[in-house]
């Protein structure tokens, strides 16, 4: 599925030479791609991102209900790669970064229910997994600190929210803007936090909050 007829012809011509591959249809835009996939139910669909009428990413959700999708595009943007993988694509190849034999291997792998990622796509996938793991670690850490603050120091939920903003280095005015509080109210909360934590400075409060003292 590519809006460039030369690219479509080249891909179809090569794949037609592969004894285990049958090219059932070609599409020049996203809407046509969905209609053909719904009608023909191909095992694998090669999908470009940049297409008229509807781009590859916008129709990916519909396609994966009828076929396994192998994205084949010139765009190596990390955001696009991550979005297509989250959207259900089984593989991702970047034009100019693979040869015909690799295309055949990629199609065969996706057809068999596996995946296939070009090196740049694999790097993005690995980075996405690491980022998600780090975000989960931060969420767990924050939850533990809040539980500790509530049980050990008796901080209210609002005081915990203010303290979390203090840890980000925000001023009272900035905290008030973010939490929809007046600056005076934030100042009062900060004083209550200092009293409960037994500290006199913001840096000391943050150190207690982050477990550094």
CORNORJO-V442137 format. One line per field, one symbol per residue. ss: DSSP state (H for helix, E for strand, L for the rest). psi: psi as a letter, one per 30 degrees, with the letter a starting at -180 (. if undefined). burial: + if it has 16 or more other ideal C-beta (glycine too) atoms within 10 Angstrom, else -. A space follows every 10 residues. Layout:
ss: ???
psi: ???
burial: ???
//
This chain:
ss: LLLLHHHHHH HHHHHHLLLL LLLLLLLLEH HHHHHHHHHH LLLEEEELLL LELLLHHHHH HHHLLLLEEE EEELLLLHHH HHHHHHLLLL EEEELLLLLH HHHHHHHHHH HLLLLEELHH HHHHHHHHHH HHHHHHHHHH HHHHHHHHHH HHHLLLHHHH HHHHHHLLLL LHHHHHHHHL LLHHHHHHHH HHHHHHHLLL LHHHHHHHHL LLL
psi: jkfjfeeeee eeeefffkfg kjjflkkfle eeeeeeeeef hlekkkklej llekleeffe eeeffflkkj kjlfjgkeee eeeeeefgkf lkkkkfglle eeeeeeeeee eggalkklee eeeeeeeeee eeeeeeeeee eeeeeeeeee eefgkleeee eeeeeefggk leeeeeeegh lleeeeeeee eeeeeefhlf leeeeeeeeg gf.
burial: +++----+-- +---+----- +----+++++ ++++-++--- -+-++++++- +---+++-++ -+++-+++++ +++-++---+ ++-++-+-++ ++++---+-- --++-++-++ +---++++-+ +--++----- ---------- ----++--+- --+-+---++ +++++++--+ -+--++--+- +---+++-++ -++--++-+- -+--++-++- ---
//
